[in-house]
Amino acid sequence: MKPRVACVGTGLIGKGWASVFMAGGLDVAVFDSKAGAAEKSLGPIRETARFIMESGLAPSKSMGRLSAPATMREAVEGRAYVQESVFESYAVKKKVFKEVSALNPEAAIASSTSSLSITEIQRSAKDPARCLSAHPLNPVYLVPVVEMVGGRQTSKETMEEARDLMKKVGKVPVMLNFEVPGHILDRLQAVIWREALDLVARGVADPAEIDKAMASGLGPRWAALGPFLRAHLAGGEGGLGYYFEHIEPSHYHIWKDTRTWKRAPARAKRKALESLGELTAGRSYGEMVRKRDELLLKLIRDAESGR
């Protein structure tokens, strides 16, 4: 029997998680401390779950049930797994973990946090061994990856249970050996974002040109392989060893020219904001989301057909 799960927090990430679990055939309860928020989220969650099903991405043949109980107790009692997706704040997340673990000590509780320490968060829980971090990428319902890591007190059994659950609902778990701020993906994104802003601040290129370079250059390649396999293939028959010896030195002059500032320059932010008209081309937020989802869905289908 598939486990019953709960999602605490019904913002963009929380609704995404709920739709993934629902499309995975699980019985999902959603709760939000903001009055009326959980009930308001039910329609969008069902719509997204149907989108997952109709797109052929769901691992289940039928959708699970969805409910929005009036209290936290009703939402989490009897649930095997609880996904927290509230505001990115230690105080707020610790409050949720404390309350959930008191109401349901047996549940595995996972945080969607992108940068906070699960070791710190789990200290508020009744049983820290049942706590972990499960960080998705937006949109949760289309990007398969979920970064998973335990805190210092997390048990091996909890990590294995959570990993298996993610596989059942069609996610691709990436397991970290220990936690670092930003996990893997946000660290890589942060470095790229800093370099993109720096190129804008130095006047090397406009934001629209940088976006074009990424979307038409690195983006398609990164959809097929990661940095290590890319380097291995770039080394030809000699592979990664050849790359380290003969190609990596060409990066040295780039690395020497790379800035290491810790706060984005105001001029880069200003230029980025000024370029929004060109970047969005007059499209609404909803139009851009739909276009993004269409492209992601095509990439996923193409990747699956090539396996």
Rosetta silent file (secondary structure, phi, psi, omega in degrees, C-alpha in Angstrom):
SEQUENCE: MKPRVACVGTGLIGKGWASVFMAGGLDVAVFDSKAGAAEKSLGPIRETARFIMESGLAPSKSMGRLSAPATMREAVEGRAYVQESVFESYAVKKKVFKEVSALNPEAAIASSTSSLSITEIQRSAKDPARCLSAHPLNPVYLVPVVEMVGGRQTSKETMEEARDLMKKVGKVPVMLNFEVPGHILDRLQAVIWREALDLVARGVADPAEIDKAMASGLGPRWAALGPFLRAHLAGGEGGLGYYFEHIEPSHYHIWKDTRTWKRAPARAKRKALESLGELTAGRSYGEMVRKRDELLLKLIRDAESGR
SCORE:     score description
SCORE:     0.000 S_00000001
   1 L     0.000  134.367 -179.695    0.000    0.000    0.000 S_00000001
   2 L   -73.650  145.391 -177.266    1.307    3.433   -0.930 S_00000001
   3 L   -71.456  153.987  172.798    1.885    5.839    1.992 S_00000001
   4 L   -90.671  138.283 -175.553   -0.357    8.754    2.801 S_00000001
   5 E  -127.052  165.271  176.392    1.491   12.075    2.777 S_00000001
   6 E  -133.400  147.678  175.975    0.964   15.674    3.850 S_00000001
   7 E  -120.661  121.600  179.443    2.233   18.958    2.459 S_00000001
   8 E  -105.657  116.578 -174.093    2.599   21.875    4.857 S_00000001
   9 L   105.266  121.696 -175.184    2.714   25.191    3.034 S_00000001
  10 L  -120.590   38.696  172.469    0.792   25.808   -0.186 S_00000001
  11 L   -78.935 -160.385 -177.092    2.951   28.327   -1.991 S_00000001
  12 H   -57.147  -47.105 -178.474    4.510   27.660   -5.387 S_00000001
  13 H   -72.216  -43.290 -179.128    6.712   24.796   -4.129 S_00000001
  14 H   -61.047  -43.344  177.713    4.121   23.301   -1.794 S_00000001
  15 H   -64.896  -38.055  178.031    1.489   23.123   -4.536 S_00000001
  16 H   -61.400  -45.414  177.750    4.069   21.576   -6.864 S_00000001
  17 H   -60.293  -46.838 -177.713    4.888   18.859   -4.346 S_00000001
  18 H   -59.718  -40.321  179.561    1.228   18.109   -3.715 S_00000001
  19 H   -66.752  -37.660  178.124    0.554   17.704   -7.444 S_00000001
  20 H   -64.581  -46.238  179.886    3.519   15.342   -7.821 S_00000001
  21 H   -64.725  -41.287 -179.669    2.370   13.182   -4.906 S_00000001
  22 H   -64.658  -44.215  177.874   -1.228   13.206   -6.145 S_00000001
  23 H   -67.422  -20.814  176.550   -0.177   12.232   -9.679 S_00000001
  24 L   -83.103    4.528  176.644    1.907    9.503   -8.054 S_00000001
  25 L    86.512    9.407 -176.784   -1.306    7.972   -6.726 S_00000001
  26 L   -89.696  154.331  174.478   -0.830    9.030   -3.110 S_00000001
  27 L   -82.817  114.473 -171.969   -3.462   10.297   -0.679 S_00000001
  28 E  -115.855  130.327  172.244   -2.389   13.912   -0.067 S_00000001
  29 E  -112.279  134.187  178.352   -3.463   16.333    2.659 S_00000001
  30 E  -115.518  143.975  179.833   -2.436   19.976    2.362 S_00000001
  31 E  -142.096  142.781  176.215   -2.285   22.512    5.181 S_00000001
  32 L  -142.947  136.898 -178.335   -1.373   26.183    5.383 S_00000001
  33 L   -69.220  -20.204  177.802   -1.418   28.428    8.428 S_00000001
  34 L   -78.112  124.351 -176.055   -2.842   31.253    6.317 S_00000001
  35 L   -55.904  128.048  176.267   -6.620   31.106    6.485 S_00000001
  36 L    82.983  -10.780 -176.054   -8.180   29.855    3.259 S_00000001
  37 H   -66.430  -42.807 -178.883   -4.841   29.233    1.506 S_00000001
  38 H   -63.993  -45.850  179.475   -5.058   25.432    1.549 S_00000001
  39 H   -61.946  -39.535 -179.569   -8.602   25.368    0.207 S_00000001
  40 H   -66.489  -26.149 -176.928   -7.654   27.860   -2.510 S_00000001
  41 H   -79.809  -16.408 -173.076   -4.747   25.639   -3.577 S_00000001
  42 H   -60.368  -43.932  179.906   -6.892   22.555   -4.285 S_00000001
  43 H   -61.242  -53.026  178.159   -7.964   23.613   -7.782 S_00000001
  44 H   -59.827  -36.290  179.492   -4.445   24.454   -9.027 S_00000001
  45 H   -65.081  -46.922  178.996   -3.045   21.250   -7.481 S_00000001
  46 H   -62.354  -40.299  179.985   -5.645   19.080   -9.214 S_00000001
  47 H   -62.955  -43.526  179.537   -5.084   20.912  -12.500 S_00000001
  48 H   -69.008  -38.261  177.751   -1.323   20.362  -12.319 S_00000001
  49 H   -62.069  -40.027  176.778   -1.758   16.727  -11.311 S_00000001
  50 H   -64.404  -38.864  177.596   -3.968   16.216  -14.380 S_00000001
  51 H   -60.157  -42.675  178.972   -1.296   17.899  -16.508 S_00000001
  52 H   -62.877  -44.862 -179.655    1.287   15.420  -15.167 S_00000001
  53 H   -63.629  -49.341 -176.657   -1.023   12.496  -15.892 S_00000001
  54 H   -67.469  -23.908  179.283   -2.001   13.672  -19.373 S_00000001
  55 L   -82.945   -4.577 -179.949    1.633   14.368  -20.256 S_00000001
  56 L    76.834   19.251 -177.552    2.523   10.759  -19.544 S_00000001
  57 L   -97.065  -10.205 -176.492    4.916   11.690  -16.747 S_00000001
  58 L   -80.457  136.039  177.464    3.024   10.076  -13.873 S_00000001
  59 L   -78.620  -11.245 -178.779    4.256    6.710  -12.565 S_00000001
  60 L  -106.577  152.472  179.077    0.701    5.881  -11.418 S_00000001
  61 L   -86.402  -12.861 -179.989   -2.313    5.046  -13.595 S_00000001
  62 L  -142.070  146.134  179.748   -4.703    6.895  -11.313 S_00000001
  63 L   -75.181  149.825  176.346   -4.510   10.049   -9.226 S_00000001
  64 L   -81.617  179.016  179.956   -4.585    9.924   -5.485 S_00000001
  65 L   -86.746  153.390 -178.770   -7.037   11.752   -3.267 S_00000001
  66 E  -130.693  136.342  178.863   -6.572   15.361   -2.193 S_00000001
  67 E  -145.904  161.323  178.072   -7.904   17.109    0.903 S_00000001
  68 L  -130.599   79.776 -179.954   -7.384   20.292    2.902 S_00000001
  69 L   -58.080  155.092 -175.940   -8.060   19.527    6.576 S_00000001
  70 L   -74.971  -24.414 -176.656   -8.884   22.461    8.830 S_00000001
  71 L  -127.078  159.467  176.371   -6.097   21.809   11.334 S_00000001
  72 H   -61.151  -40.669 -179.800   -2.479   20.755   11.299 S_00000001
  73 H   -56.880  -49.328 -179.871   -3.383   17.770   13.467 S_00000001
  74 H   -63.248  -32.971 -176.815   -5.920   16.477   10.950 S_00000001
  75 H   -72.366  -38.244 -170.960   -3.473   17.029    8.104 S_00000001
  76 H  -104.440  -18.188 -179.225   -0.487   15.141    9.508 S_00000001
  77 L   -62.190  132.797  177.774   -1.925   12.443   11.776 S_00000001
  78 L    78.665    2.558  179.924   -1.475    8.991   10.287 S_00000001
  79 L   -89.949  138.574 -178.917    0.752   10.272    7.478 S_00000001
  80 L   -81.054  -23.979 -173.823    3.983    8.424    6.751 S_00000001
  81 E  -145.274  136.294  178.497    5.681   11.426    5.180 S_00000001
  82 E  -126.796  123.568  178.658    5.311   15.191    5.587 S_00000001
  83 E  -102.783  116.563  178.953    6.842   17.665    3.121 S_00000001
  84 E   -93.238  130.320  178.884    7.369   21.136    4.579 S_00000001
  85 L  -140.079   54.009 -178.935    7.470   24.070    2.131 S_00000001
  86 L   -96.562 -173.238 -176.783    6.993   27.157    4.263 S_00000001
  87 L   -54.241  141.980 -176.894    8.859   30.473    4.331 S_00000001
  88 L   -74.601   76.862 -177.356   12.665   30.199    4.162 S_00000001
  89 L  -147.449  133.444  178.313   13.244   31.034    7.819 S_00000001
  90 H   -58.416  -44.633 -177.161   14.705   28.976   10.650 S_00000001
  91 H   -60.877  -44.217 -177.967   12.093   30.263   13.078 S_00000001
  92 H   -69.555  -45.149 -178.336    9.181   29.383   10.791 S_00000001
  93 H   -68.027  -40.495  178.873   10.514   25.978    9.743 S_00000001
  94 H   -62.088  -38.042  178.641   11.489   24.981   13.284 S_00000001
  95 H   -62.191  -42.098  179.047    7.979   25.795   14.461 S_00000001
  96 H   -65.173  -47.469 -178.640    6.513   23.500   11.800 S_00000001
  97 H   -62.049  -39.306  178.751    8.931   20.648   12.570 S_00000001
  98 H   -63.583  -45.852 -177.668    8.235   20.938   16.289 S_00000001
  99 H   -69.242  -46.138 -178.428    4.466   20.866   15.805 S_00000001
 100 H   -62.187  -45.621 -177.377    4.404   18.108   13.179 S_00000001
 101 H   -67.610  -28.156  176.353    6.739   15.817   15.137 S_00000001
 102 H   -72.745  -36.916 -179.468    4.664   16.278   18.295 S_00000001
 103 H   -78.394  -30.667 -177.454    1.464   15.393   16.431 S_00000001
 104 L  -145.918   81.379 -176.845    3.000   12.497   14.479 S_00000001
 105 L   -63.262  -19.281 -176.257    6.332   11.243   15.886 S_00000001
 106 L   -84.807  -17.836 -174.760    6.429    8.363   13.381 S_00000001
 107 L   -73.547  145.266  167.651    6.352   10.493   10.236 S_00000001
 108 E   -80.459  131.392 -178.352    9.416   11.328    8.188 S_00000001
 109 E  -116.499  121.966 -177.508    9.518   15.128    7.925 S_00000001
 110 E  -117.315  139.155  176.875   11.320   16.696    4.971 S_00000001
 111 E  -100.384  141.721  176.243   12.113   20.335    4.362 S_00000001
 112 L   -86.565    8.656 -173.791   12.108   21.881    0.887 S_00000001
 113 L   -51.811  140.859  178.612   14.734   24.373    2.041 S_00000001
 114 L   -95.341  -20.098 -174.252   17.217   25.516   -0.572 S_00000001
 115 L  -144.285  -10.442 -178.549   19.872   26.887    1.759 S_00000001
 116 L   -84.868  155.678 -176.539   19.065   26.341    5.451 S_00000001
 117 L   -82.378  124.709  176.113   20.681   23.597    7.534 S_00000001
 118 H   -70.001  -27.294  175.482   18.556   20.547    8.292 S_00000001
 119 H   -59.959  -40.758  178.530   20.884   19.864   11.225 S_00000001
 120 H   -72.406  -43.829 -177.370   19.711   23.133   12.739 S_00000001
 121 H   -64.961  -40.704 -173.789   16.047   22.632   11.818 S_00000001
 122 H   -69.378  -14.224  178.803   15.834   19.064   13.146 S_00000001
 123 H   -63.336  -22.647 -178.996   16.841   20.194   16.640 S_00000001
 124 H   -85.257  -10.092 -174.711   13.280   21.394   17.156 S_00000001
 125 L   -84.915  152.624  178.512   11.762   17.994   16.320 S_00000001
 126 L   -65.092  -38.627  176.990   10.686   15.375   18.829 S_00000001
 127 L  -128.750   92.258 -177.808   12.650   12.743   16.899 S_00000001
 128 H   -58.216  -24.333 -178.806   15.477   14.369   14.878 S_00000001
 129 H   -64.134  -20.314 -177.147   16.284   10.993   13.318 S_00000001
 130 H   -96.016   14.660 -176.050   13.079   11.269   11.264 S_00000001
 131 E  -113.805  144.095  179.276   14.033   14.624    9.669 S_00000001
 132 E  -155.014  173.291  173.708   15.736   15.353    6.352 S_00000001
 133 E  -109.208  131.433  176.026   16.027   17.864    3.547 S_00000001
 134 E  -131.428   94.405 -171.938   14.347   17.133    0.192 S_00000001
 135 E   -99.910  118.102  179.277   14.998   20.096   -2.077 S_00000001
 136 E   -94.399  174.267  170.750   13.261   20.246   -5.479 S_00000001
 137 L  -112.412  144.497  179.004   13.793   22.570   -8.412 S_00000001
 138 L   -82.775  134.423    0.160   11.013   24.750   -9.764 S_00000001
 139 L   -80.145  129.643 -176.740    8.767   23.714  -11.432 S_00000001
 140 L   -55.790  -35.571 -174.138    8.564   20.767   -9.048 S_00000001
 141 L   -78.505   -7.630  179.279    6.078   18.968  -11.298 S_00000001
 142 L  -122.012  -38.566  179.072    8.397   18.939  -14.338 S_00000001
 143 L   -79.136  116.903 -170.626   12.028   19.030  -13.193 S_00000001
 144 L   -67.571  -29.063 -168.256   12.640   15.450  -11.987 S_00000001
 145 E   -68.782  147.387  167.507   15.515   16.020   -9.557 S_00000001
 146 E  -140.369  122.684  179.653   15.225   16.220   -5.774 S_00000001
 147 E   -85.234  127.067 -174.649   18.350   16.806   -3.700 S_00000001
 148 E  -124.126  132.549  178.679   18.270   14.766   -0.507 S_00000001
 149 E  -154.108  144.668  177.018   20.470   15.049    2.557 S_00000001
 150 E   -97.764  164.265  173.044   20.176   14.257    6.223 S_00000001
 151 L   -88.697 -173.311 -177.343   21.320   16.240    9.223 S_00000001
 152 L   -63.832  -25.392 -177.209   23.732   14.994   11.848 S_00000001
 153 L  -105.317    2.529 -178.229   20.972   13.115   13.672 S_00000001
 154 L   -71.413  136.634 -179.492   19.081   11.750   10.642 S_00000001
 155 L   -82.985  154.863  176.824   18.896    7.954   10.486 S_00000001
 156 H   -62.779  -37.094 -179.050   19.939    5.890    7.492 S_00000001
 157 H   -63.799  -40.729  178.768   16.497    4.256    7.497 S_00000001
 158 H   -61.669  -43.505 -179.822   14.767    7.637    7.182 S_00000001
 159 H   -64.077  -40.786 -179.363   16.904    8.552    4.173 S_00000001
 160 H   -66.990  -42.489  177.893   16.212    5.216    2.491 S_00000001
 161 H   -60.798  -46.498 -178.035   12.445    5.480    3.074 S_00000001
 162 H   -66.480  -39.946  178.223   12.332    9.013    1.697 S_00000001
 163 H   -62.085  -43.933 -179.595   14.490    8.103   -1.313 S_00000001
 164 H   -64.684  -38.337  178.204   12.224    5.158   -2.140 S_00000001
 165 H   -63.298  -42.950  179.794    9.122    7.351   -1.855 S_00000001
 166 H   -61.826  -40.820  178.177   10.612    9.885   -4.261 S_00000001
 167 H   -63.189  -38.232 -177.918   11.347    7.168   -6.805 S_00000001
 168 H   -65.012  -30.531 -178.794    7.758    5.901   -6.532 S_00000001
 169 L   -97.611   12.037  172.607    6.333    9.298   -7.463 S_00000001
 170 L    90.310    8.596  177.608    8.692    9.724  -10.407 S_00000001
 171 L   -84.226  162.488  177.675   11.343   11.986   -8.900 S_00000001
 172 E  -112.229  100.240 -177.860   15.091   11.472   -9.417 S_00000001
 173 E   -71.406  132.864  171.160   16.811   11.505   -5.999 S_00000001
 174 E  -114.620  116.031 -172.786   20.320   12.954   -5.813 S_00000001
 175 E   -96.321  124.530  175.994   21.874   11.941   -2.507 S_00000001
 176 L   -92.029  145.453  178.742   24.400   14.212   -0.776 S_00000001
 177 L   -74.976  -32.445  174.564   26.948   12.728    1.637 S_00000001
 178 L  -158.012  162.529 -173.187   26.630   15.723    3.954 S_00000001
 179 L   -83.348  143.527  171.336   24.942   19.101    3.874 S_00000001
 180 L  -137.780  152.201  179.667   26.394   22.318    2.491 S_00000001
 181 L   -56.760  125.502  177.777   24.565   25.633    1.954 S_00000001
 182 L    87.173    3.899 -179.183   22.629   25.437   -1.313 S_00000001
 183 L    53.350 -138.017  178.548   23.086   21.690   -1.791 S_00000001
 184 L   -95.841  -54.190 -168.851   24.540   21.000   -5.274 S_00000001
 185 H   -69.304  -41.936  179.579   22.291   22.782   -7.737 S_00000001
 186 H   -69.197  -28.057  175.012   21.813   26.114   -5.997 S_00000001
 187 H   -66.466  -45.126  178.188   25.573   26.345   -5.485 S_00000001
 188 H   -64.649  -43.138  179.021   26.132   25.850   -9.210 S_00000001
 189 H   -62.607  -39.505 -178.104   23.309   28.272  -10.032 S_00000001
 190 H   -64.114  -39.423  179.433   24.689   30.873   -7.612 S_00000001
 191 H   -67.293  -43.641  178.971   28.112   30.788   -9.254 S_00000001
 192 H   -65.090  -41.281  179.424   26.619   31.092  -12.752 S_00000001
 193 H   -62.249  -42.413  178.763   24.297   33.884  -11.582 S_00000001
 194 H   -61.946  -43.405 -179.966   27.228   35.799  -10.086 S_00000001
 195 H   -67.182  -38.175  178.440   29.206   35.486  -13.328 S_00000001
 196 H   -63.348  -44.782  178.172   26.180   36.504  -15.426 S_00000001
 197 H   -63.845  -38.562 -179.157   25.659   39.616  -13.296 S_00000001
 198 H   -66.623  -38.858  177.372   29.368   40.421  -13.446 S_00000001
 199 H   -62.678  -36.812  177.130   29.384   40.211  -17.247 S_00000001
 200 H   -69.202  -45.640 -178.465   26.472   42.662  -17.258 S_00000001
 201 H   -61.525  -35.305 -179.047   28.143   44.973  -14.720 S_00000001
 202 L   -84.660   -5.575  178.304   31.360   45.061  -16.796 S_00000001
 203 L    78.411   16.082 -179.279   29.417   45.739  -19.972 S_00000001
 204 L   -65.840  -42.052  179.542   30.605   42.562  -21.699 S_00000001
 205 L  -157.515  158.175  177.298   27.085   41.692  -22.859 S_00000001
 206 L   -80.971  156.134  179.191   23.453   42.612  -22.234 S_00000001
 207 H   -52.204  -39.787 -178.384   21.202   40.304  -20.166 S_00000001
 208 H   -64.151  -36.004  179.257   19.235   39.251  -23.259 S_00000001
 209 H   -71.578  -37.159  178.062   22.433   38.109  -24.992 S_00000001
 210 H   -66.530  -43.557  176.764   23.587   36.165  -21.939 S_00000001
 211 H   -60.757  -40.163  179.371   20.194   34.450  -21.685 S_00000001
 212 H   -63.366  -42.354  179.865   20.378   33.620  -25.382 S_00000001
 213 H   -62.355  -40.369  179.594   23.853   32.123  -24.967 S_00000001
 214 H   -70.465  -48.414 -175.051   22.658   29.935  -22.111 S_00000001
 215 H   -67.344  -33.067 -177.320   19.344   28.854  -23.674 S_00000001
 216 H  -102.106   -5.637 -177.517   20.857   28.078  -27.084 S_00000001
 217 H  -118.605  -82.184 -176.944   24.281   26.928  -25.942 S_00000001
 218 H   -68.595  -34.470 -177.670   24.931   25.446  -22.524 S_00000001
 219 H   -54.215  -55.774  179.797   21.263   24.672  -21.832 S_00000001
 220 H   -59.669  -37.837 -179.001   20.782   21.984  -24.506 S_00000001
 221 H   -70.227  -40.958  179.504   24.114   20.385  -23.677 S_00000001
 222 H   -68.895  -20.635  175.498   23.437   20.373  -19.946 S_00000001
 223 L   -70.295  -19.214 -176.910   20.095   18.718  -20.636 S_00000001
 224 L  -101.090  -31.055 -176.124   22.063   15.753  -21.966 S_00000001
 225 L  -160.086  156.097 -178.769   25.022   15.468  -19.598 S_00000001
 226 L   -88.784 -178.401 -174.005   26.634   16.988  -16.533 S_00000001
 227 H   -63.174  -35.063 -177.241   29.996   18.749  -16.138 S_00000001
 228 H   -74.876  -42.900  177.416   32.109   15.656  -15.504 S_00000001
 229 H   -69.247  -34.433  175.849   30.794   13.601  -18.393 S_00000001
 230 H   -59.133  -46.253  179.908   30.999   16.699  -20.612 S_00000001
 231 H   -65.035  -37.957  179.398   34.676   17.075  -19.739 S_00000001
 232 H   -62.566  -44.296  179.460   35.257   13.352  -20.302 S_00000001
 233 H   -70.207  -33.240  178.781   33.744   13.539  -23.796 S_00000001
 234 H   -66.435  -20.932  178.766   35.611   16.779  -24.523 S_00000001
 235 L   -81.534    2.591  179.684   38.838   14.855  -23.905 S_00000001
 236 H    64.330 -147.138 -179.175   38.126   12.660  -26.908 S_00000001
 237 H   -62.971  -24.967  179.434   39.481    9.107  -26.750 S_00000001
 238 H   -77.798  -13.130  174.890   41.756   10.196  -23.910 S_00000001
 239 H    63.751 -150.401 -174.175   38.731   11.081  -21.807 S_00000001
 240 H   -63.749  -35.695  178.853   38.881   12.969  -18.537 S_00000001
 241 H   -59.695  -43.922  178.509   42.596   12.330  -18.062 S_00000001
 242 H   -65.171  -39.674 -179.418   43.369   14.060  -21.366 S_00000001
 243 H   -60.137  -47.835 -179.521   41.021   16.907  -20.424 S_00000001
 244 H   -60.162  -39.533 -174.330   42.809   17.534  -17.127 S_00000001
 245 H   -80.100  -38.652 -170.808   46.222   17.511  -18.783 S_00000001
 246 H  -113.507  -24.377 -175.867   45.596   19.388  -22.009 S_00000001
 247 H  -105.816  -38.074 -179.123   42.302   21.324  -21.840 S_00000001
 248 H   -54.848  -39.674  179.387   41.887   22.370  -18.233 S_00000001
 249 H   -55.789  -24.705  178.526   44.912   24.743  -18.382 S_00000001
 250 H   -68.436  -16.372  178.092   42.958   26.844  -20.883 S_00000001
 251 H   -80.673  -18.316 -170.876   40.574   27.663  -18.020 S_00000001
 252 H   -59.719  -42.047 -178.929   43.296   29.194  -15.851 S_00000001
 253 H   -69.980  -26.409  176.122   43.212   32.629  -17.482 S_00000001
 254 H   -71.660  -46.385 -178.884   39.399   32.603  -17.189 S_00000001
 255 H   -62.269  -35.640  178.454   39.494   31.703  -13.502 S_00000001
 256 H   -66.298  -28.906 -178.366   42.027   34.457  -12.859 S_00000001
 257 H   -90.241   -5.367 -177.555   39.644   36.944  -14.479 S_00000001
 258 L   -79.759  130.156  179.034   36.602   35.708  -12.559 S_00000001
 259 L   -75.323  153.780 -179.102   35.359   38.037   -9.830 S_00000001
 260 L  -126.153   27.277  179.171   34.738   36.701   -6.342 S_00000001
 261 L   -63.822  153.187 -175.558   32.513   39.426   -4.877 S_00000001
 262 L  -103.415   -8.076  176.020   29.941   38.288   -2.321 S_00000001
 263 L  -132.814  137.496 -176.748   27.223   40.880   -3.073 S_00000001
 264 L   -65.872  133.974  177.543   25.866   41.758   -6.494 S_00000001
 265 L   -62.181  141.121 -179.372   26.913   45.211   -7.761 S_00000001
 266 H   -60.308  -35.191 -178.190   24.081   47.737   -7.830 S_00000001
 267 H   -66.934  -32.809  178.134   24.880   48.612  -11.458 S_00000001
 268 H   -68.805  -42.480  178.028   24.384   44.968  -12.506 S_00000001
 269 H   -62.998  -42.080 -178.780   21.001   44.830  -10.796 S_00000001
 270 H   -62.448  -45.702  179.861   20.020   48.127  -12.380 S_00000001
 271 H   -64.593  -37.936  178.960   20.983   46.952  -15.868 S_00000001
 272 H   -64.108  -43.649  179.432   19.153   43.661  -15.371 S_00000001
 273 H   -65.463  -38.668  179.884   15.979   45.460  -14.306 S_00000001
 274 H   -66.471  -23.346 -176.497   16.254   47.867  -17.217 S_00000001
 275 L   -90.638   -0.593 -174.940   16.483   44.905  -19.622 S_00000001
 276 H   -57.146  -38.163 -179.863   13.276   43.212  -18.455 S_00000001
 277 H   -58.469  -43.209  178.836   11.273   44.580  -21.364 S_00000001
 278 H   -70.451  -37.377 -178.472   13.609   42.928  -23.865 S_00000001
 279 H   -67.191  -42.030 -175.754   13.809   39.721  -21.844 S_00000001
 280 H   -88.838  -19.113  179.548   10.054   39.248  -21.492 S_00000001
 281 L    52.511   35.826  176.775    9.122   40.657  -24.925 S_00000001
 282 L    77.093    4.756 -178.959    5.825   41.873  -23.497 S_00000001
 283 L   -79.901  148.214  177.474    4.712   38.403  -22.425 S_00000001
 284 L   -77.551  166.606  177.421    2.774   37.923  -19.193 S_00000001
 285 H   -58.091  -45.582 -179.534    4.040   35.770  -16.336 S_00000001
 286 H   -61.280  -40.072  178.800    1.496   33.064  -17.203 S_00000001
 287 H   -63.659  -41.869 -179.435    2.553   33.033  -20.856 S_00000001
 288 H   -68.443  -36.352  177.121    6.209   32.635  -19.939 S_00000001
 289 H   -63.939  -44.827  179.870    5.428   29.816  -17.479 S_00000001
 290 H   -62.240  -41.846  179.277    3.453   27.947  -20.144 S_00000001
 291 H   -64.894  -43.112  177.060    6.270   28.360  -22.670 S_00000001
 292 H   -58.412  -46.313 -177.948    8.835   27.172  -20.117 S_00000001
 293 H   -65.248  -37.509  177.212    6.740   24.124  -19.287 S_00000001
 294 H   -61.821  -43.501 -179.708    6.270   23.269  -22.970 S_00000001
 295 H   -67.438  -42.620  178.711   10.029   23.358  -23.549 S_00000001
 296 H   -63.281  -43.001  179.774   10.787   21.322  -20.416 S_00000001
 297 H   -61.875  -40.587  178.202    8.180   18.735  -21.338 S_00000001
 298 H   -63.827  -42.428  178.866    9.683   18.415  -24.825 S_00000001
 299 H   -62.388  -43.094 -179.738   13.168   17.958  -23.383 S_00000001
 300 H   -63.502  -45.309  179.970   11.939   15.280  -20.975 S_00000001
 301 H   -65.160  -41.217  178.599   10.096   13.387  -23.717 S_00000001
 302 H   -63.817  -39.426  179.312   13.062   13.609  -26.087 S_00000001
 303 H   -65.415  -41.588 -179.607   15.388   12.337  -23.365 S_00000001
 304 H   -67.437  -37.696 -179.128   13.063    9.418  -22.572 S_00000001
 305 H   -70.918  -20.705 -179.028   12.683    8.472  -26.234 S_00000001
 306 L   -91.020   -1.537 -178.321   16.458    8.395  -26.609 S_00000001
 307 L   -75.265    0.000    0.000   17.041    5.962  -23.767 S_00000001
